[in-house]
Amino acid sequence: MKLSDLISGVPLGAALALEAYGLDVAGLEYDSRRVKPGYLFFAFPGAKADGRAFAAQALLAGALGVVSELAKPDDFDGLWIQVQHGRAALAAMSRRFYGAPDESLALVGVTGTNGKTTTVYCVDAMLRHAGRTTGMVGTILYRVAGEERPAVNTTPDSLDLMRLMDEVRRAGGTNFTFEVSSHALALRRVAGLTFHTVLFTNLTRDHLDFHGTMEEYFAAKVLLFQGSGGPAPKFAVINADDSWGKQIPLQPETKRLTYGLKNNADVKAENIDAGFHGLRFDVRFPGGRQHIASKLCGLINVYNLLGAFAVGLSLGLTAQQIAEGLESCTAVPGRFERVDAGQPFLVVVDYAHTDDALRNTIATARALNPKRVITLFGCGGDRDRAKRPLMGQAAAEMSDYVVVTSDNPRSEDPLSIINDALVGVRRFDTKHVVEPDREKAIRLAISEARPGDIVLLAGKGHETYQVLRDRTIDFDDRVAARRVLEGFGYVPKSEARA
């Protein structure tokens, strides 16, 4: 593709020599290690590294030139294309390079603090059950026309998104559903995309280390509903019970579909039966009613299922297709996921890593009528410190026994993080213990359990690693819990029968 076609409409930060416009571009890349001859290399400013430091390496690999919002280094000899906003330029140019695959697929973007992953899982399961060839991108994994791949980012960079969409399109795909994080919106990773439907789950305190205030956090989310540099979405599905959701402004051409339990929503759940078996409820929606049966547990998943139901309506599925599709979504990794080794109490792993998510997850456990709830949690290092005592308060207020441990401490001292959380824990008389070693902490929590209790291992969910100051180690709460349970002599039912 000619450079002139790629950069048409991209605001430049400096004039470009006329002869450059006729150059042929073979590919785009922002990682200098993946640059091939004829590629354009995008050099971004970063918190830890300046992308210009890799420009010479890209040139040695055969790069046609470098695109950056930064000024050309004095010692750089090659073609330097200075743009006003590097990531916005990458979004526009990668979309053009791959022939706007978003226009060939019905894009569904899901944003909010909690519930994004489960909602995306439910929507994708519903579409695949209805016979669609789909793409799905989320925190846990990516799915491309039936092939599963490990997730790199919740929302990949725009170039990676375009590559994935292009694969789905070439495989005859019809739909592409993905989580849209506030970081991705603020950094313009989804700039210019054409969305069919966008969904807002809720907004609670998170990522303030990046956004600064709740207002800025909300403003980033609103970008998705305004089009984020592209056309306004056809449909906006919004949680009517969330105070922030009520404030989302929409363009005149976007149709609003609300969902909820408490307020007068377009898609509303009634006659809810929630228990260990899962969920049963009726959905009242414009034009009818539909019964839903799901193996997912807890009130929070009623919201996630309702949101997915509204998305299904926006995409033209029948109520019966939606109900059958939602029933096919039996579990979401690391989201109230059970670990069963034949023990007489329930062990659950959940990704809850904010105070609101922790409250919701403990409430889900409480709804199963256990004798006691034993909650293990930790707080991430190098993240918003202000939420740590709030998480401690949520755990102590709603649990019968609390184990405070490490999550991903990163560069911080684990004990310092724990002390921040203990400020909230100590506001209540709830019995609690501290154990920084997460596997030992899991053993402590499980050893405390008695028949009829629920042990909730919160914070890491699906993650299979732990990030320490000097290294990243293999660690999976589910594997650790199963190892502890088997060490106590419990045997999974399938093995017992064998």
NORPE-V849100 format. One record per residue. N is the residue number from 1. PSI is psi in whole degrees, 0 to 359 (none if undefined). OMEGA is omega in whole degrees, -180 to 180 (* if undefined). D_CENTER is the distance of its C-alpha to the mean C-alpha in Angstrom with 2 decimals. Layout:
BEGIN
n: <N N>
psi: <PSI PSI>
omega: <OMEGA OMEGA>
d_center: <D_CENTER D_CENTER>
END
This chain:
BEGIN
n: <1 2 3 4 5 6 7 8 9 10 11 12 13 14 15 16 17 18 19 20 21 22 23 24 25 26 27 28 29 30 31 32 33 34 35 36 37 38 39 40 41 42 43 44 45 46 47 48 49 50 51 52 53 54 55 56 57 58 59 60 61 62 63 64 65 66 67 68 69 70 71 72 73 74 75 76 77 78 79 80 81 82 83 84 85 86 87 88 89 90 91 92 93 94 95 96 97 98 99 100 101 102 103 104 105 106 107 108 109 110 111 112 113 114 115 116 117 118 119 120 121 122 123 124 125 126 127 128 129 130 131 132 133 134 135 136 137 138 139 140 141 142 143 144 145 146 147 148 149 150 151 152 153 154 155 156 157 158 159 160 161 162 163 164 165 166 167 168 169 170 171 172 173 174 175 176 177 178 179 180 181 182 183 184 185 186 187 188 189 190 191 192 193 194 195 196 197 198 199 200 201 202 203 204 205 206 207 208 209 210 211 212 213 214 215 216 217 218 219 220 221 222 223 224 225 226 227 228 229 230 231 232 233 234 235 236 237 238 239 240 241 242 243 244 245 246 247 248 249 250 251 252 253 254 255 256 257 258 259 260 261 262 263 264 265 266 267 268 269 270 271 272 273 274 275 276 277 278 279 280 281 282 283 284 285 286 287 288 289 290 291 292 293 294 295 296 297 298 299 300 301 302 303 304 305 306 307 308 309 310 311 312 313 314 315 316 317 318 319 320 321 322 323 324 325 326 327 328 329 330 331 332 333 334 335 336 337 338 339 340 341 342 343 344 345 346 347 348 349 350 351 352 353 354 355 356 357 358 359 360 361 362 363 364 365 366 367 368 369 370 371 372 373 374 375 376 377 378 379 380 381 382 383 384 385 386 387 388 389 390 391 392 393 394 395 396 397 398 399 400 401 402 403 404 405 406 407 408 409 410 411 412 413 414 415 416 417 418 419 420 421 422 423 424 425 426 427 428 429 430 431 432 433 434 435 436 437 438 439 440 441 442 443 444 445 446 447 448 449 450 451 452 453 454 455 456 457 458 459 460 461 462 463 464 465 466 467 468 469 470 471 472 473 474 475 476 477 478 479 480 481 482 483 484 485 486 487 488 489 490 491 492 493 494 495 496 497 498>
psi: <139 143 324 323 323 319 6 123 354 121 124 149 346 153 149 138 140 323 339 330 334 359 147 128 124 339 173 147 145 359 114 338 344 6 138 167 134 1 156 133 129 121 113 149 143 165 329 338 148 121 337 338 342 3 317 321 319 319 319 330 357 12 139 325 182 137 128 152 351 157 152 130 149 329 12 130 340 192 126 117 104 126 166 325 112 313 326 323 319 318 313 317 324 323 318 320 322 12 36 62 337 335 343 350 149 103 132 122 129 124 167 176 306 148 356 311 312 319 316 316 314 316 315 319 319 316 318 323 330 5 10 148 122 167 145 134 127 186 325 312 167 143 123 104 47 344 127 141 151 143 142 306 156 310 113 167 157 321 315 322 315 320 317 315 321 320 315 317 315 337 8 21 157 335 150 117 133 156 136 105 161 327 315 321 314 326 6 33 336 17 133 357 151 108 137 310 137 147 138 122 303 173 118 172 121 155 25 345 334 313 335 305 162 327 319 324 313 319 324 318 320 331 323 325 347 355 342 48 353 192 154 145 154 320 144 117 120 136 111 344 359 128 326 323 325 342 358 120 144 155 154 329 354 129 128 131 117 155 156 186 323 320 175 84 157 320 111 142 138 159 52 130 108 129 192 331 342 220 140 129 165 142 122 126 165 112 357 192 151 135 139 132 124 147 353 148 151 153 324 328 342 316 314 319 322 317 316 322 314 322 317 319 318 332 3 13 154 161 323 317 317 312 315 321 318 325 333 345 92 337 153 122 128 8 98 49 129 142 111 116 28 12 155 21 164 133 126 137 131 149 0 117 20 164 321 317 321 318 315 319 319 322 322 317 317 324 344 3 52 165 314 156 122 116 125 132 163 174 143 144 160 32 179 109 331 337 349 308 331 322 319 319 316 315 313 324 326 353 165 339 137 134 119 126 195 151 255 91 338 231 355 159 121 322 327 319 315 319 324 318 326 337 320 322 318 1 351 163 12 133 134 156 158 130 103 329 115 321 319 324 320 320 317 314 315 324 337 339 144 165 133 354 165 127 118 117 102 149 315 333 243 350 144 24 165 130 113 180 316 359 166 129 158 127 128 118 323 317 317 317 318 321 317 315 315 329 333 1 5 146 128 145 321 322 325 321 323 none>
omega: <180 178 -180 179 -177 -173 177 179 178 -179 -179 178 179 -178 -178 180 -175 -177 -179 -175 -177 -178 178 -179 -177 -178 -180 179 175 176 -174 -180 -178 -179 176 -180 178 -179 166 179 -180 -178 -177 168 -178 -180 -176 -177 176 -177 180 -180 -178 -177 -179 178 179 180 178 180 177 -179 177 -180 -177 176 -178 172 180 180 180 176 -177 -175 -179 -173 -171 179 180 -179 -179 -178 -178 180 -173 -176 175 177 178 -180 -178 -175 178 177 180 -177 -178 172 175 -180 180 180 179 -178 174 -176 173 178 -178 180 -177 -180 -177 174 -177 -174 -179 -180 179 176 -178 -180 -179 178 180 -179 179 178 179 175 -179 170 -167 167 178 179 -180 -176 -173 -178 172 175 -178 180 177 -180 180 180 178 179 176 175 174 172 -178 173 -174 180 179 176 -179 178 180 179 180 177 -180 179 -179 177 -180 -178 -178 -173 179 -176 -179 174 178 -177 177 176 -179 179 -179 -179 175 178 -179 -178 174 -178 177 -180 171 -177 173 -175 177 -178 -176 176 174 -172 177 173 179 172 179 -173 179 -178 176 -180 178 177 178 -179 177 179 -177 -180 -179 -176 177 179 178 178 177 178 176 180 178 -177 171 179 -169 176 -176 -178 -180 -176 178 -179 -180 -176 -176 177 179 174 -177 -176 -180 179 -180 172 -179 177 179 -179 -169 -173 -178 -177 176 180 -170 178 179 177 -175 174 -177 180 -179 -179 -176 -175 170 177 176 176 171 -177 -179 178 178 177 180 177 179 173 -177 176 175 -175 167 -178 -179 179 170 177 -179 179 177 178 178 178 -180 176 178 177 -179 -179 174 177 176 179 179 176 -180 -178 -180 180 179 178 -179 178 -170 -179 176 -175 175 178 -174 -178 -176 173 -173 174 179 -179 -177 176 -176 172 -175 176 -179 -176 -175 -179 169 -179 180 179 180 177 -180 -177 178 177 176 178 180 -178 178 177 177 173 177 171 177 -174 171 178 172 180 -179 175 180 178 -177 -178 -174 -179 -177 177 178 176 177 179 180 -178 -176 -178 -171 -176 176 -179 -176 173 -179 -175 179 172 170 -174 180 -174 -176 174 -179 -179 177 177 -180 179 176 -179 -178 176 178 -179 -173 173 -180 -179 -178 178 -179 176 178 175 -177 179 -171 -180 177 179 177 177 179 -178 -178 180 179 -172 176 179 179 178 170 174 -179 177 -169 169 -173 174 -175 -173 -178 -177 171 -176 179 -177 -172 -178 173 -177 174 176 -179 -179 -178 179 -180 -180 180 178 179 -179 -180 175 176 174 178 -177 176 -175 -178 179 179 179 -180 *>
d_center: <33.46 35.57 34.18 35.71 33.54 30.33 30.91 32.51 31.20 29.24 30.71 32.54 33.26 36.55 38.99 38.74 41.88 42.94 43.34 39.65 38.66 40.31 38.45 36.55 32.91 31.89 28.21 25.58 23.87 22.33 22.96 26.72 26.84 25.94 28.39 31.18 34.41 34.10 30.46 29.35 27.53 25.18 25.72 23.35 24.15 21.94 21.88 23.26 25.03 26.78 26.10 29.80 30.64 29.55 31.38 34.59 32.89 31.36 34.84 36.40 34.05 35.43 33.12 34.75 33.57 30.93 28.83 27.96 28.10 30.09 33.84 35.47 36.66 40.44 40.66 38.48 40.66 38.52 37.08 34.84 33.02 32.06 29.65 28.74 24.96 23.81 20.18 21.33 24.10 21.91 19.85 23.19 25.02 22.53 22.27 26.07 26.53 24.68 26.38 23.64 21.97 19.73 23.04 23.74 20.53 19.31 15.97 13.55 10.79 8.62 8.06 8.87 8.56 8.48 8.28 5.57 5.23 8.97 9.88 8.82 10.66 13.46 13.93 14.17 16.50 18.51 19.06 20.04 22.33 23.93 24.80 22.46 21.47 17.79 15.01 11.38 8.56 5.18 4.26 7.66 9.82 11.18 14.00 16.82 19.68 19.59 19.05 16.19 15.14 13.29 10.01 10.97 8.26 4.62 7.20 10.61 13.78 15.70 18.21 15.95 14.38 18.04 19.12 16.70 17.72 21.27 21.18 20.05 22.74 25.35 24.68 25.58 22.10 21.80 18.18 14.85 11.64 8.27 5.12 7.00 6.42 9.80 10.74 10.63 12.74 15.03 15.60 16.29 14.23 14.32 17.82 20.30 18.28 19.81 17.54 19.15 16.91 14.26 12.92 12.52 11.64 13.00 13.39 14.37 15.19 12.60 12.60 16.28 17.29 15.94 16.76 19.82 20.09 18.35 20.18 18.75 15.17 16.06 17.90 14.96 13.19 16.63 16.85 14.78 17.42 20.25 19.57 18.34 21.53 21.80 23.27 22.11 20.08 22.38 20.54 18.43 17.24 17.15 17.21 20.91 20.88 18.72 21.07 18.81 18.15 21.92 22.21 20.18 22.87 23.04 25.31 28.32 27.31 23.99 24.47 22.81 21.89 21.19 20.28 21.00 23.49 25.58 26.30 27.91 24.96 25.41 23.51 24.43 24.47 27.91 29.77 26.84 27.69 25.17 26.16 25.79 26.22 23.06 23.18 25.89 26.14 27.52 25.75 28.01 27.15 29.35 31.86 31.57 30.20 28.32 27.98 24.68 24.73 21.60 21.31 18.18 19.40 19.46 19.61 15.93 15.56 18.39 16.29 13.45 16.32 18.14 15.43 15.28 19.08 19.39 17.39 19.81 22.69 21.68 21.66 25.10 24.61 27.16 26.49 27.72 25.43 22.41 23.73 24.45 21.08 19.24 21.74 20.91 17.37 18.80 16.09 12.44 12.50 12.24 11.93 15.56 16.72 20.48 22.51 25.97 29.01 31.57 31.48 32.76 29.72 26.03 23.54 19.87 16.84 13.76 10.69 12.08 12.34 13.52 16.87 15.81 13.36 16.26 18.73 17.02 16.80 20.39 21.50 20.23 22.33 25.22 25.30 26.33 29.47 29.52 32.43 30.24 26.62 26.24 23.07 22.08 19.60 19.26 17.73 16.21 18.77 18.83 16.54 17.64 20.78 21.48 18.86 20.50 23.58 21.62 19.70 23.14 24.68 22.22 22.81 26.56 27.08 25.58 26.41 29.79 29.19 26.68 26.08 24.66 23.52 21.46 17.74 17.12 20.14 19.96 23.10 24.00 26.55 24.95 27.86 27.35 23.75 25.13 27.93 25.65 24.01 27.52 28.59 26.62 27.54 31.22 31.36 31.91 34.36 31.83 32.85 30.53 30.69 29.20 28.47 26.55 26.56 23.57 25.39 28.48 26.52 25.18 28.83 29.98 27.64 28.65 32.30 32.32 31.27 34.00 34.23 32.23 29.77 25.97 24.46 20.87 19.21 16.32 13.86 13.04 12.21 11.66 12.42 15.83 16.96 18.02 18.44 21.94 24.14 25.81 23.83 20.86 21.97 21.04 19.91 18.32 18.86 19.63 22.21 23.66 24.08 25.75 27.97 29.02 29.75 31.83 33.57 34.67 36.16 33.78 33.65 31.16 33.01 32.93 34.63 37.03 38.20 38.70>
END
